[in-house]
């Protein structure tokens, strides 16, 4: 039987509506600073989409588009300025940064209270112990999509392919916090297909087009495709071979229109959370 398509576009639209309603209800004046260095076309698209979402939700966005030759010191200075700016509640530095800039150093410079991507070590540590202020946007979006299926995570076999700091590892943590039995696979994993076939919930965050094939998927599984890959013909595709896997899975996210829009919706939610954290004291 064909899988039910999880409509990330519709679910993300409803999250953004909730954020907008909350901002209107409480009369919040919220600002998000988006910093982009250089002219990577994919980063430009992401930044534009984030700005559009801000507009829709009623969040002010302040864009800082810096040239590729910006020095690390200049970028750190900008982060300091934004940390001190009361109008700015969230700071997002679009990755990747040019090679001459140390990404880790920049992320660590962002105030943890304005770290709406949840990449700062303080926020990563808080995710580990389950005492989080912000959830990392992409894994949080994946959790919303999983919840939308009505499938309980508790007690399920969950397999995450990929162990990056921004997707795979925090994804595994969020599933674990909901009592999933979690396996994290990576490039050195043996018997990957067999491990994946044990998954009731399978999350692919590999970055390789059509990597997950039907023989790797259990009948009826929930399949969340985080991958964004550009094919030679210019089309976007995920890590999952959608046509064949959608014949076997119970639920599946499309690419585009699955995880991508959710990531941005979660960023909007985190920006409201940031405002609240900053106004707690
Ligand atoms: P990454 O390159 O940092 O990590 C990829 C992971 O895949 C690594 O941990 C690696 O061990 C694993 N891997 C590579 N080859 C493998 C193999 N043969 N078998 C098993 N595992 C293997 O990538 P990332 O930043 O985690 O992103 C993953 C994908 O998700 C990319 O396509 C990226 O564009 C996409 N992404 C999407 C969103 C979104 O909003 N939808 C957000 C972030 C990343």
Boltz pocket constraint, residues with backbone or C-beta under 6 A from the ligand:
constraints:
  - pocket:
      binder: B
      contacts: [[A, 138], [A, 161], [A, 162], [A, 163], [A, 164], [A, 165], [A, 166], [A, 167], [A, 168], [A, 185], [A, 186], [A, 187], [A, 188], [A, 189], [A, 192], [A, 204], [A, 205], [A, 206], [A, 207], [A, 208], [A, 225], [A, 226], [A, 227], [A, 228], [A, 229], [A, 259], [A, 260], [A, 261], [A, 263]]
      max_distance: 6.0
